[in-house]
């Protein structure tokens, strides 16, 4: 594979035409790109902050020389960085640029930014924005309060759609057939002892979330935390994002009701900006 990359560089410099699409050379180049993408995506998995060559090779079923050459190429482009002491790799600055460029395309993030600041200031707790990615959702923005003990989240880490208030706020406002498909696809994995794992109980919770317009949780995603979350709906009534307010469980218990009221006002304004004609929880979906 590295020979193919080197050959491409040489032929480009010499003016020789690269192998046409569909040829053996083109197929091999495509394979190299796919493997490089697989290596990059491996760093996006939970807990994979740093990875070694052997670890990557084992998880992807590649040879160590192949992985080393891919990493060398990615490193030259700033997509990964090498810690010379540990000989382990991590994502590089170029991936942050790509991520920020992607986030800038998300209109709901731009619209929600000032609302997150307002919510955090009003509640003196952490306000977050999540978006959905298939059967998961990820935090893409947060604003934390100026106080000694706070909750904070890791941006970009995927969480299943049944664990935590933000996840359940997405799940509850999906069309019924999508909810059924999600519950039928795989067992409900637990992130903590409080994560809902019974489909029947989760369906009851979903019905309650729809009635009141927001989800709530206590320790379902992270022990010791509590939150309320509500969806931002588009003109089809589909959730394009979820706003949450969260804090330490003991403190937040007294604040949850007040935070939920402010939250519903916020997602109502954002949903209207996204073209939705009814308030979340009104049944107009």
C-alpha positions in Angstrom: 0.0 0.0 0.0 2.7 2.5 0.8 4.4 1.7 -2.5 1.1 2.6 -4.2 1.1 6.0 -2.4 4.8 6.6 -3.3 4.1 5.6 -6.9 1.2 8.1 -7.1 3.5 10.9 -5.9 6.2 10.0 -8.3 3.9 9.8 -11.4 2.3 13.0 -10.5 5.7 14.8 -10.3 6.9 13.3 -13.5 3.7 14.0 -15.5 2.9 10.4 -16.0 -0.8 9.6 -16.0 -2.1 7.8 -13.0 -3.8 4.5 -13.4 -7.4 4.9 -14.7 -10.4 4.2 -12.5 -11.3 0.6 -12.6 -7.7 -0.6 -13.1 -5.8 -2.7 -10.6 -3.9 0.5 -9.5 -7.1 2.4 -9.0 -8.6 -0.4 -7.0 -5.6 -0.7 -4.7 -5.6 3.1 -4.2 -9.3 2.9 -3.1 -8.4 0.1 -0.7 -5.7 2.3 0.8 -8.1 5.2 1.3 -10.6 2.9 2.9 -8.0 1.5 5.4 -6.8 5.0 6.2 -10.4 6.1 6.9 -10.8 3.0 9.1 -7.8 3.9 11.1 -9.0 7.5 11.6 -12.5 6.4 12.6 -11.0 4.1 15.2 -9.8 7.1 17.2 -13.4 8.4 17.3 -14.5 5.4 19.4 -15.1 5.8 23.1 -11.9 5.4 25.1 -9.7 5.5 22.1 -7.9 8.8 23.0 -4.5 7.2 22.1 -3.7 4.1 20.2 -0.6 2.1 19.4 0.4 0.4 16.2 -0.2 -3.2 17.5 -3.6 -2.2 19.0 -4.8 -0.7 15.7 -3.5 -3.7 13.7 -5.3 -6.2 16.0 -8.6 -4.3 16.0 -8.7 -3.7 12.2 -7.1 -7.0 11.1 -4.2 -5.3 9.4 -0.5 -6.0 9.5 1.7 -3.8 11.7 3.8 -2.5 8.7 0.6 -1.5 6.9 -0.7 0.3 9.9 2.6 2.0 10.5 2.7 3.3 6.9 -0.9 4.6 7.1 -0.1 6.4 10.3 3.0 7.9 8.8 1.0 9.3 5.9 -1.7 10.6 8.3 0.9 12.2 10.5 2.5 14.1 7.6 -0.9 15.7 7.0 -1.5 16.6 10.6 -4.3 14.1 11.0 -2.6 12.2 13.8 0.2 13.0 16.2 2.9 10.7 17.7 4.0 10.8 21.3 7.6 10.0 21.0 7.9 8.8 24.6 4.9 6.4 24.6 5.0 5.6 20.8 1.2 6.0 20.8 -0.8 8.1 18.4 -3.6 10.6 18.9 -5.8 12.7 16.6 -4.0 15.8 15.2 -4.9 19.4 14.7 -6.1 18.8 11.2 -8.9 16.6 12.5 -10.1 19.4 14.7 -10.2 21.7 11.7 -12.3 19.1 9.9 -14.6 18.7 12.9 -15.1 22.5 13.3 -15.9 22.8 9.6 -18.5 20.1 10.0 -20.0 21.8 13.1 -20.2 25.1 11.3 -22.5 23.5 8.7 -25.0 22.7 11.5 -27.5 25.6 11.6 -29.0 24.5 14.9 -25.6 24.9 16.5 -25.3 28.5 15.4 -28.8 29.3 16.4 -28.5 27.5 19.8 -25.2 29.1 20.8 -26.6 32.3 22.4 -29.5 30.3 24.0 -27.0 27.9 25.7 -25.2 31.0 27.2 -28.5 32.4 28.4 -29.7 29.1 29.9 -26.4 28.5 31.7 -26.5 32.0 33.1 -30.1 31.7 34.2 -29.8 28.2 35.7 -26.2 28.5 37.0 -25.8 25.0 35.6 -24.3 23.4 32.4 -26.3 23.8 29.2 -25.5 21.5 26.2 -26.5 20.9 22.6 -26.6 17.4 21.1 -27.2 16.2 17.6 -28.2 12.7 16.4 -25.9 10.3 14.5 -27.8 7.2 13.6 -28.6 5.2 16.7 -26.5 7.5 18.8 -26.3 11.2 19.7 -23.2 13.4 20.5 -22.7 16.6 22.4 -21.6 19.3 20.0 -21.6 22.4 22.3 -21.8 23.3 25.9 -21.7 26.3 28.2 -20.6 25.8 31.9 -21.4 28.1 34.8 -18.9 30.0 36.9 -19.2 28.0 40.1 -17.0 25.6 42.0 -18.8 22.3 41.4 -20.2 21.7 37.9 -21.0 19.0 35.3 -19.2 19.0 32.0 -19.4 16.8 29.0 -17.0 15.5 26.3 -17.9 16.8 22.9 -18.1 14.3 20.0 -18.5 11.1 22.1 -21.5 9.0 20.9 -24.1 7.8 23.4 -27.0 5.4 22.7 -30.5 6.9 22.3 -31.9 5.4 25.5 -29.2 6.5 28.0 -29.7 9.9 29.7 -32.2 12.8 29.2 -30.7 14.1 26.0 -30.7 10.7 24.4 -34.3 10.0 25.5 -35.4 13.4 24.3 -34.3 12.4 20.8 -35.8 8.9 21.0 -39.2 10.1 22.3 -39.8 12.6 19.5 -38.8 10.3 16.6 -41.6 8.8 14.5 -43.2 5.7 16.1 -41.7 3.3 13.5 -38.2 4.6 14.1 -38.6 4.1 17.9 -39.8 0.5 17.3 -37.0 -0.2 15.0 -34.4 1.1 17.5 -35.9 -1.0 20.3 -35.9 -4.0 18.1 -32.4 -3.7 16.7 -30.3 -4.6 19.7 -30.5 -5.1 23.5 -30.5 -1.8 25.5 -27.0 -1.6 26.9 -26.3 -0.1 30.3 -23.9 2.8 30.8 -24.7 2.8 34.6 -26.9 0.9 37.0 -29.6 3.5 36.3 -29.6 3.2 32.5 -33.0 2.0 31.3 -32.7 -1.5 29.9 -36.3 -2.7 29.7 -38.1 -1.8 26.4 -41.6 -1.8 28.0 -40.5 0.6 30.8 -38.7 2.8 28.3 -41.9 3.0 26.2 -43.8 4.3 29.2 -41.1 6.8 29.8 -41.3 7.9 26.2 -45.0 8.4 26.5 -44.5 10.6 29.6 -41.7 12.6 27.8 -44.0 13.3 24.9 -46.8 14.5 27.2 -44.7 17.0 29.2 -42.3 17.9 26.3 -39.0 17.1 28.0 -37.0 14.2 29.3 -35.4 13.9 32.7 -32.7 11.5 34.1 -30.7 10.9 37.2 -27.4 9.0 36.8 -28.4 7.2 33.6 -25.4 8.3 31.6 -23.1 9.4 34.3 -23.3 8.6 38.0 -24.0 11.5 40.2 -25.5 13.7 37.5 -29.1 14.8 36.8 -30.5 16.6 33.8 -33.6 17.8 31.9 -33.6 17.9 28.1 -35.9 18.8 25.3 -35.8 18.6 21.5 -35.5 21.4 18.9 -37.9 20.4 16.1 -37.8 21.2 12.4 -40.7 22.1 10.1 -41.5 18.4 9.8 -41.7 18.0 13.6 -38.5 15.9 13.7 -35.8 16.5 16.3 -32.7 18.2 14.8 -31.0 18.8 18.1 -31.6 18.5 21.9 -30.9 21.1 24.5 -30.2 20.0 28.1 -29.5 21.5 31.5 -27.5 19.4 33.9 -25.9 19.5 37.3 -24.8 17.4 40.3 -27.7 15.2 41.3 -28.2 16.4 44.9 -28.2 20.1 43.9 -30.1 19.7 40.7 -33.0 17.9 42.3 -34.3 21.2 43.7 -33.7 23.1 40.5 -35.1 20.6 37.9 -38.6 22.1 37.7 -37.4 25.7 37.2 -34.8 24.5 34.7 -37.4 22.5 32.7 -39.6 25.7 32.3 -36.7 27.7 31.0 -35.7 24.8 28.8 -39.2 24.5 27.1 -39.2 28.2 26.4 -35.8 28.0 24.8 -36.6 25.0 22.5 -39.9 26.6 21.6 -38.1 29.6 20.3 -35.5 27.5 18.5 -38.1 25.2 17.0 -40.0 28.2 15.6 -36.7 29.4 14.0 -36.3 26.0 12.4 -39.9 26.3 11.0 -41.8 24.2 13.5 -45.4 25.5 14.0 -46.3 24.0 17.4 -44.7 23.9 20.8 -42.8 20.7 21.8 -45.2 18.6 23.8 -48.3 20.0 22.2 -49.0 16.8 20.2 -48.5 18.7 16.9 -46.2 16.2 15.2 
